[in-house]
Amino acid sequence: MQSRNDETGQPLVKAEPMKAHKALVSLAKNYIKIDDLFTLVSNLVNVVGGSSKHRDFLREKQASKVIEALDSGEFQVGGA
């Protein structure tokens, strides 16, 4: 039998992510820049996720940036 959270009656495993979500939403509402960031990320995910053409374009751009960074020594492969 799972132990239950006294506040919600939900199993503790499910109650903790809900608390984190509520805290994050509260934080975002109180700070305009964080709210703007979540709005921007949400819009970006919706646009990119809604079109395979956009998704492929972003993947190609990111891949070329990674290759450029590897060539310039900005990124290193492997090792600790």
C-alpha positions as CSV (number, residue, x, y, z in Angstrom):
1,M,0.0,0.0,0.0
2,Q,1.3,3.4,-0.9
3,S,1.5,6.1,1.7
4,R,-0.8,9.1,0.9
5,N,-0.3,12.8,1.2
6,D,-2.5,14.3,3.9
7,E,-3.2,17.5,1.9
8,T,-4.4,16.0,-1.4
9,G,-5.0,12.3,-0.6
10,Q,-3.0,11.4,-3.7
11,P,-0.1,9.0,-3.5
12,L,3.1,10.9,-2.6
13,V,4.7,9.9,-5.9
14,K,2.1,11.9,-7.7
15,A,1.7,14.7,-5.2
16,E,5.4,15.9,-5.5
17,P,5.3,16.8,-9.2
18,M,2.0,18.6,-8.7
19,K,3.6,20.8,-6.0
20,A,6.6,21.5,-8.2
21,H,4.2,22.4,-11.1
22,K,2.2,24.8,-8.8
23,A,5.4,26.5,-7.6
24,L,6.7,26.9,-11.1
25,V,3.4,28.4,-12.3
26,S,3.3,30.8,-9.3
27,L,6.9,31.9,-10.0
28,A,6.1,32.5,-13.7
29,K,3.1,34.6,-12.9
30,N,5.1,36.8,-10.5
31,Y,8.1,37.4,-12.8
32,I,7.3,38.9,-16.2
33,K,10.6,37.7,-17.8
34,I,10.0,34.1,-16.8
35,D,6.4,34.3,-18.0
36,D,7.7,35.7,-21.3
37,L,10.2,32.9,-21.6
38,F,7.6,30.2,-21.1
39,T,5.3,31.9,-23.6
40,L,8.2,32.0,-26.1
41,V,9.2,28.4,-25.6
42,S,5.6,27.3,-25.8
43,N,5.0,29.1,-29.1
44,L,8.3,27.8,-30.5
45,V,7.4,24.2,-29.6
46,N,4.0,24.6,-31.1
47,V,5.3,26.0,-34.4
48,V,8.2,23.6,-34.7
49,G,6.2,20.6,-33.6
50,G,3.4,21.4,-35.9
51,S,5.4,21.3,-39.1
52,S,7.9,18.7,-40.0
53,K,9.5,21.2,-42.5
54,H,10.2,23.7,-39.7
55,R,11.5,20.9,-37.4
56,D,13.9,19.6,-40.1
57,F,15.1,23.2,-40.8
58,L,15.9,23.7,-37.1
59,R,17.7,20.4,-36.9
60,E,19.8,21.2,-39.9
61,K,20.6,24.7,-38.5
62,Q,21.5,23.3,-35.1
63,A,23.6,20.5,-36.7
64,S,25.6,23.1,-38.7
65,K,26.2,25.2,-35.6
66,V,27.5,22.2,-33.7
67,I,29.8,21.3,-36.6
68,E,31.1,24.8,-36.7
69,A,31.7,24.9,-33.0
70,L,33.5,21.5,-33.2
71,D,35.7,22.8,-36.0
72,S,36.6,26.0,-34.2
73,G,37.4,24.1,-31.0
74,E,34.6,25.7,-29.0
75,F,33.2,22.2,-28.3
76,Q,35.3,19.2,-27.6
77,V,34.3,15.6,-28.2
78,G,34.6,12.9,-25.5
79,G,37.0,12.9,-22.5
80,A,36.4,14.3,-19.1
